[in-house]
Amino acid sequence: MKSYLTPLGSKADKDTVRRHNLSLVLRAVRDEGEAGEATRAGVSARVGLTRAAVSSLVEQLLDSGFVTESGKTFSGQAGRPGTALKVARTGPAGLGVEVNIDYVSVCVVDLAGTGRVRQTEHLDNRGAPPEEVLARAAGIAARTLDSAREQDLYPVGTALALPGLVSGGSVRQAPNLGWNQVPAEELFADALAGLRPGTAPLPVRSENEANLAALAELWFGGLDAVRSFLYLTGEIGVGGALVLDGELLRGAHGFAGEIGHVVVDPAGPECRCGSRGCLEQYAGQSALLRAAGIDETAGGAAGVMELERRAQAGDPVTLAAVADAGRMLGQVLSGAVNLFDPDAVVLGGIYRGLMPWLSPPADQELTGRVVSGLWSRGGRLRASSVAGDAARGAAALVVQDVLADPVAYAPPAAMDA
């Protein structure tokens, strides 16, 4: 059972306690609803507050539109049946915008974490000015917001999922985009505001796209009890993220997880990051397409589909290219596994569809190189779920803010004490 009680200290004032308890109850309704049906009695037992206190807090959440109730439910508990509670399917939501090398994907997620609206456009963003790329993304986001309003969803913030080193609202370096010191949050916010005159500006935050994909896998994927894992996403670049005990490891400056730029051969091909022989030069999308003899300029999605088609057909050149990439991945991943000892390694992006041919050589390398000897137990190298994508993780990050402090996102006067 999750623990919801957090020490507040003797100096916490009444408003702080109330906001804290509203968050506890809202999250409990959300979590109880995932397992079945939530009731006031069930929430009370989960969070450790009295039924009277929970009832009062639930009424405030109902008045604000965060929670709905319907019918009676027999939960198996003693006493009279309770009223079923659920987080609302309308109202506050999160907007996630993934800007990647060859596509932009935008997602709206409601308070239950359900993806409600999705728009994706395949665009070659390499070489384009950052202002142009982010203006395109803002245009897709504006259309997505229009679709969300049709479902009575009102995103209260935006999270950008961006490739490369992201810190302080800027992309410090994104080698495959050619970006350096780009104020991404400011550029996106200005472009979106220009497309939505007369509306309140949405707060914008940003994060590395692999980090957000890993969080989506943690929150929505099929990891079950796994709370420590290494996430690797293959696109034109190769991104990585590490989750330990359910928490994202960002590093001292927020740049942890750049596994695509681990050097595997100092004399290897030059990488866009300025180094040579980086992993993505052997296992990234472009490297795989070249090795398989597929025109990488014909379109990223089309090229990947052709790669999978040839692999399924047993084309020897393609199978050799994918196997070589798998071996290189296994060698690099074994070092990370030895260093951090995760429960699992999750492969996403283009690797997900290539798992039947990619995983055997990767798993063989891991089995031979992980010093604990535990890797051979099997099942630790797995494909990401369809739910584990960066745009959904970005939108869910906004929702986490709402769940942490619903008062901050409530309609005026809806939660007056």
C-alpha positions as CSV (number, residue, x, y, z in Angstrom):
1,M,0.0,0.0,0.0
2,K,1.3,3.5,-0.8
3,S,2.0,5.8,2.1
4,Y,0.4,9.2,1.9
5,L,1.4,10.6,5.2
6,T,4.1,13.3,5.1
7,P,5.4,15.1,8.2
8,L,4.5,18.7,8.0
9,G,6.2,20.1,11.1
10,S,4.8,22.0,14.0
11,K,4.9,25.4,12.2
12,A,2.7,24.3,9.3
13,D,-0.3,26.7,9.2
14,K,-3.9,25.7,8.6
15,D,-3.9,26.5,4.9
16,T,-0.8,24.4,4.3
17,V,-2.3,21.5,6.1
18,R,-5.5,21.8,4.1
19,R,-3.7,22.0,0.8
20,H,-1.6,19.0,1.7
21,N,-4.7,16.9,2.7
22,L,-6.5,17.9,-0.4
23,S,-3.6,16.5,-2.4
24,L,-3.6,13.3,-0.4
25,V,-7.3,12.8,-1.0
26,L,-7.2,13.6,-4.7
27,R,-4.3,11.3,-5.3
28,A,-6.0,8.6,-3.3
29,V,-9.2,8.9,-5.3
30,R,-7.1,8.6,-8.5
31,D,-5.2,5.5,-7.2
32,E,-8.2,3.8,-5.7
33,G,-10.0,4.4,-9.0
34,E,-7.2,2.6,-10.9
35,A,-7.7,-0.5,-8.7
36,G,-11.5,-0.4,-8.8
37,E,-13.9,2.1,-7.2
38,A,-13.0,4.7,-4.7
39,T,-15.2,5.6,-1.7
40,R,-14.9,8.1,1.1
41,A,-14.4,5.1,3.5
42,G,-11.7,3.6,1.3
43,V,-9.9,6.9,0.9
44,S,-10.0,7.4,4.7
45,A,-8.4,4.1,5.3
46,R,-5.8,4.7,2.6
47,V,-4.6,8.2,3.7
48,G,-5.1,7.8,7.5
49,L,-7.6,10.7,8.0
50,T,-11.0,10.5,9.7
51,R,-14.0,9.9,7.6
52,A,-15.4,13.3,8.5
53,A,-12.2,15.0,7.4
54,V,-12.2,13.1,4.1
55,S,-15.8,13.8,3.5
56,S,-15.2,17.6,3.9
57,L,-12.1,17.4,1.6
58,V,-14.1,15.4,-1.0
59,E,-16.8,18.0,-1.0
60,Q,-14.3,20.7,-1.8
61,L,-12.8,18.6,-4.6
62,L,-16.3,18.0,-6.0
63,D,-17.1,21.7,-5.9
64,S,-13.9,22.5,-7.7
65,G,-14.6,19.9,-10.5
66,F,-11.6,17.7,-9.7
67,V,-13.7,14.7,-8.6
68,T,-17.1,13.3,-9.6
69,E,-19.4,10.9,-7.9
70,S,-21.9,8.4,-9.2
71,G,-24.2,5.7,-7.8
72,K,-23.5,3.4,-4.9
73,T,-20.8,0.8,-4.7
74,F,-20.5,-2.3,-2.5
75,S,-16.8,-2.4,-1.9
76,G,-16.8,-5.4,0.4
77,Q,-16.3,-3.2,3.5
78,A,-18.7,-3.4,6.4
79,G,-21.5,-0.9,6.6
80,R,-23.7,0.9,4.1
81,P,-22.7,1.1,0.5
82,G,-20.6,4.2,-0.4
83,T,-20.8,6.7,-3.2
84,A,-18.3,5.9,-6.0
85,L,-15.7,8.6,-6.5
86,K,-13.6,9.2,-9.6
87,V,-11.2,11.9,-10.7
88,A,-13.0,14.1,-13.3
89,R,-12.6,13.5,-17.0
90,T,-13.1,17.2,-17.7
91,G,-11.4,20.3,-16.3
92,P,-7.7,20.6,-15.6
93,A,-5.3,18.6,-17.8
94,G,-1.7,18.6,-18.9
95,L,-0.3,19.4,-22.3
96,G,2.9,17.6,-23.5
97,V,4.9,18.6,-26.5
98,E,7.7,16.4,-27.8
99,V,10.0,18.0,-30.3
100,N,12.3,15.4,-31.8
101,I,14.6,15.3,-34.8
102,D,12.0,14.2,-37.4
103,Y,8.7,14.7,-35.8
104,V,6.6,16.7,-33.3
105,S,4.0,14.9,-31.1
106,V,1.5,16.7,-28.8
107,C,-0.6,15.0,-26.2
108,V,-3.3,16.0,-23.7
109,V,-3.6,13.9,-20.5
110,D,-6.5,14.2,-18.0
111,L,-6.2,13.9,-14.2
112,A,-6.5,10.1,-14.4
113,G,-3.4,10.0,-16.6
114,T,-5.5,9.0,-19.7
115,G,-4.3,10.3,-23.0
116,R,-7.3,12.1,-24.5
117,V,-5.9,14.0,-27.5
118,R,-2.9,13.2,-29.7
119,Q,-1.5,14.9,-32.8
120,T,1.8,14.0,-34.4
121,E,3.4,15.5,-37.5
122,H,6.5,14.1,-39.2
123,L,8.8,17.0,-39.8
124,D,12.5,17.1,-40.6
125,N,13.7,19.6,-38.0
126,R,17.4,19.2,-38.7
127,G,19.0,22.4,-39.9
128,A,15.9,24.5,-39.4
129,P,16.2,27.6,-37.1
130,P,15.0,26.8,-33.6
131,E,12.5,29.6,-33.8
132,E,10.9,27.9,-36.8
133,V,10.8,24.5,-35.2
134,L,9.3,25.7,-32.0
135,A,6.7,27.8,-33.9
136,R,5.7,24.7,-35.8
137,A,5.3,22.8,-32.5
138,A,3.3,25.7,-31.1
139,G,0.9,25.5,-34.1
140,I,0.3,21.8,-33.5
141,A,-0.1,22.5,-29.8
142,A,-2.7,25.2,-30.5
143,R,-4.8,22.8,-32.6
144,T,-4.5,20.2,-29.9
145,L,-5.8,22.7,-27.4
146,D,-8.8,23.4,-29.6
147,S,-9.5,19.6,-29.7
148,A,-9.1,19.4,-25.9
149,R,-11.6,22.2,-25.4
150,E,-14.2,20.3,-27.4
151,Q,-13.9,17.6,-24.6
152,D,-14.1,20.3,-21.8
153,L,-10.5,19.7,-21.0
154,Y,-8.4,22.8,-20.1
155,P,-4.7,22.2,-19.9
156,V,-3.2,24.3,-17.1
157,G,0.4,24.0,-18.2
158,T,2.8,22.7,-20.9
159,A,5.9,20.5,-20.6
160,L,8.3,20.4,-23.5
161,A,10.2,17.1,-24.2
162,L,13.4,18.0,-26.0
163,P,16.4,16.0,-27.2
164,G,19.8,16.9,-25.9
165,L,21.0,18.7,-22.7
166,V,18.1,20.6,-21.2
167,S,18.5,22.9,-18.3
168,G,17.0,26.2,-17.0
169,G,14.4,26.4,-19.8
170,S,17.0,26.2,-22.5
171,V,18.5,23.5,-24.7
172,R,22.2,23.7,-23.9
173,Q,23.1,21.4,-26.7
174,A,21.2,19.2,-29.1
175,P,23.7,17.8,-31.5
176,N,21.3,16.2,-34.0
177,L,19.3,19.4,-34.2
178,G,22.3,21.6,-34.3
179,W,21.0,23.6,-31.3
180,N,23.2,25.4,-28.8
181,Q,22.0,27.6,-26.0
182,V,18.4,27.8,-27.3
183,P,15.9,29.4,-25.0
184,A,13.3,26.8,-25.9
185,E,10.7,27.6,-23.2
186,E,10.6,31.3,-24.1
187,L,10.4,30.8,-27.8
188,F,7.7,28.2,-27.6
189,A,5.6,30.2,-25.1
190,D,5.8,33.4,-27.2
191,A,4.8,31.5,-30.4
192,L,1.9,29.8,-28.6
193,A,0.7,33.1,-27.1
194,G,0.7,34.7,-30.5
195,L,-1.6,31.9,-31.8
196,R,-4.0,32.3,-28.9
197,P,-4.7,36.0,-28.5
198,G,-7.0,36.9,-25.6
199,T,-6.2,33.8,-23.7
200,A,-4.2,33.4,-20.6
201,P,-0.6,32.2,-21.3
202,L,0.2,28.6,-20.3
203,P,3.1,28.1,-18.0
204,V,5.9,26.2,-19.9
205,R,8.5,23.9,-18.5
206,S,11.0,21.6,-20.3
207,E,12.8,18.3,-19.8
208,N,15.0,15.9,-21.7
209,E,12.7,13.7,-23.9
210,A,14.3,10.4,-22.7
211,N,13.7,11.4,-19.1
212,L,10.0,12.0,-19.8
213,A,9.6,8.8,-21.8
214,A,11.1,6.9,-18.8
215,L,8.6,8.6,-16.5
216,A,5.8,7.6,-18.8
217,E,7.0,4.0,-18.7
218,L,7.2,4.2,-14.9
219,W,3.7,5.7,-14.5
220,F,1.8,4.0,-17.4
221,G,3.9,1.1,-18.7
222,G,3.9,-2.6,-17.9
223,L,6.7,-2.6,-15.4
224,D,4.6,-4.0,-12.6
225,A,6.8,-4.0,-9.4
226,V,10.0,-2.8,-11.2
227,R,11.0,0.6,-9.8
228,S,14.6,0.7,-10.9
229,F,15.4,0.5,-14.6
230,L,17.5,1.9,-17.4
231,Y,15.5,3.3,-20.2
232,L,17.0,3.6,-23.7
233,T,15.2,5.2,-26.7
234,G,16.4,4.8,-30.2
235,E,15.6,7.6,-32.7
236,I,18.0,9.4,-35.0
237,G,20.0,9.9,-31.8
238,V,20.1,7.5,-28.8
239,G,18.8,8.8,-25.5
240,G,18.8,7.3,-22.1
241,A,17.4,7.8,-18.6
242,L,17.8,6.1,-15.3
243,V,15.0,5.6,-12.7
244,L,16.1,4.4,-9.3
245,D,13.5,3.4,-6.7
246,G,10.8,5.2,-8.6
247,E,12.8,8.5,-8.9
248,L,14.4,9.9,-12.0
249,L,18.2,10.3,-11.6
250,R,19.0,13.7,-13.2
251,G,22.6,14.1,-12.1
252,A,24.3,17.2,-10.6
253,H,23.4,19.4,-13.6
254,G,20.4,17.6,-15.0
255,F,22.4,15.9,-17.8
256,A,22.5,12.3,-16.6
257,G,21.5,9.6,-19.1
258,E,23.4,10.6,-22.3
259,I,24.2,7.0,-23.1
260,G,24.1,7.7,-26.8
261,H,27.4,9.6,-26.5
262,V,29.3,6.9,-24.6
263,V,32.3,6.3,-26.8
264,V,32.6,2.7,-28.0
265,D,35.5,3.3,-30.4
266,P,37.7,6.4,-30.1
267,A,38.8,5.9,-33.8
268,G,35.2,5.5,-35.0
269,P,33.1,7.8,-37.1
270,E,32.7,11.5,-36.1
271,C,29.6,12.2,-34.1
272,R,27.6,15.5,-34.2
273,C,28.5,16.0,-30.6
274,G,32.1,16.6,-31.6
275,S,33.4,13.3,-30.3
276,R,34.1,10.1,-32.3
277,G,32.8,6.6,-32.1
278,C,29.7,7.3,-30.0
279,L,27.1,4.6,-29.5
280,E,24.5,6.4,-31.7
281,Q,27.0,6.1,-34.7
282,Y,26.5,2.4,-34.5
283,A,23.0,1.9,-33.1
284,G,21.1,5.1,-33.9
285,Q,18.4,5.2,-36.6
286,S,20.6,6.7,-39.3
287,A,23.4,4.2,-38.6
288,L,20.9,1.2,-38.8
289,L,19.4,2.4,-42.0
290,R,22.8,3.0,-43.7
291,A,24.0,-0.5,-42.6
292,A,20.9,-2.1,-44.0
293,G,21.2,-0.2,-47.3
294,I,18.1,1.9,-46.8
295,D,17.9,5.5,-47.9
296,E,17.8,7.4,-44.7
297,T,16.8,10.6,-46.4
298,A,13.5,9.1,-47.7
299,G,11.8,9.8,-44.4
300,G,12.5,8.6,-40.9
301,A,9.2,6.8,-40.3
302,A,9.1,5.2,-43.8
303,G,12.7,4.1,-43.4
304,V,12.1,2.4,-40.0
305,M,9.0,0.7,-41.4
306,E,11.1,-0.6,-44.3
307,L,13.8,-1.8,-41.9
308,E,11.2,-3.8,-39.9
309,R,9.7,-5.2,-43.1
310,R,13.1,-6.4,-44.4
311,A,13.9,-7.9,-41.0
312,Q,10.6,-9.8,-41.0
313,A,11.4,-11.0,-44.5
314,G,14.7,-12.4,-43.3
315,D,16.9,-10.1,-45.4
316,P,20.5,-11.1,-44.5
317,V,22.0,-7.6,-44.8
318,T,19.2,-6.1,-42.6
319,L,19.5,-8.9,-40.0
320,A,23.3,-8.4,-39.8
321,A,22.9,-4.7,-39.4
322,V,20.4,-5.1,-36.5
323,A,22.4,-7.8,-34.9
324,D,25.6,-5.6,-35.0
325,A,23.6,-2.7,-33.4
326,G,22.3,-5.1,-30.7
327,R,25.8,-6.3,-29.8
328,M,27.0,-2.7,-29.5
329,L,24.0,-1.9,-27.4
330,G,24.6,-4.9,-25.1
331,Q,28.3,-3.9,-24.6
332,V,27.4,-0.3,-23.6
333,L,24.4,-1.3,-21.5
334,S,26.4,-3.9,-19.6
335,G,28.6,-1.1,-18.3
336,A,25.6,0.8,-17.1
337,V,24.1,-2.3,-15.5
338,N,27.3,-3.0,-13.7
339,L,27.4,0.6,-12.5
340,F,23.8,1.1,-11.4
341,D,22.4,-2.4,-10.9
342,P,18.8,-1.8,-12.3
343,D,16.1,-4.4,-12.2
344,A,15.5,-4.1,-15.9
345,V,16.6,-2.4,-19.1
346,V,13.7,-1.0,-21.2
347,L,14.2,-0.3,-25.0
348,G,11.9,2.2,-26.6
349,G,11.7,4.3,-29.8
350,I,12.6,2.3,-32.9
351,Y,14.1,-0.4,-30.8
352,R,10.6,-1.5,-29.7
353,G,9.7,-2.8,-33.1
354,L,13.1,-4.4,-33.7
355,M,13.2,-6.3,-30.4
356,P,12.8,-9.8,-32.0
357,W,16.1,-9.4,-33.8
358,L,17.8,-6.8,-31.6
359,S,17.4,-8.4,-28.2
360,P,19.1,-11.8,-28.6
361,P,22.6,-10.3,-29.4
362,A,22.1,-7.6,-26.9
363,D,21.0,-10.0,-24.2
364,Q,24.0,-12.3,-25.0
365,E,26.4,-9.4,-24.5
366,L,24.7,-8.5,-21.2
367,T,24.7,-12.0,-20.0
368,G,28.5,-12.3,-20.6
369,R,29.5,-8.9,-19.3
370,V,27.3,-8.2,-16.2
371,V,29.5,-9.3,-13.3
372,S,26.8,-10.2,-10.9
373,G,25.8,-13.1,-13.0
374,L,22.1,-12.3,-12.3
375,W,21.4,-11.1,-15.9
376,S,21.1,-14.7,-17.1
377,R,17.9,-15.1,-15.1
378,G,16.1,-13.6,-18.1
379,G,13.3,-11.1,-18.5
380,R,15.4,-8.1,-17.6
381,L,15.7,-6.8,-21.2
382,R,12.3,-5.7,-22.3
383,A,10.5,-3.6,-24.9
384,S,8.8,-0.4,-23.8
385,S,5.0,-0.3,-23.7
386,V,3.0,1.7,-26.2
387,A,2.2,4.1,-23.3
388,G,5.8,5.0,-22.6
389,D,6.3,8.0,-24.9
390,A,7.8,11.4,-24.1
391,A,4.8,13.5,-25.1
392,R,2.5,11.6,-22.7
393,G,5.2,11.7,-20.0
394,A,5.4,15.5,-20.5
395,A,1.7,16.0,-20.2
396,A,1.6,13.7,-17.1
397,L,4.3,15.9,-15.5
398,V,1.9,18.8,-15.6
399,V,-0.9,16.6,-14.1
400,Q,1.5,15.7,-11.3
401,D,1.7,19.4,-10.4
402,V,-2.1,19.6,-10.2
403,L,-2.3,16.5,-8.0
404,A,0.4,17.9,-5.7
405,D,-1.5,21.2,-5.1
406,P,-5.1,21.2,-6.4
407,V,-5.9,24.5,-4.7
408,A,-3.4,26.2,-7.1
409,Y,-5.4,25.1,-10.1
410,A,-9.0,25.4,-8.8
411,P,-11.5,27.9,-10.1
412,P,-11.7,31.1,-7.9
413,A,-13.6,30.6,-4.7
414,A,-14.2,26.9,-5.4
415,M,-12.0,25.8,-2.4
416,D,-12.6,28.6,0.1
417,A,-12.3,27.1,3.5
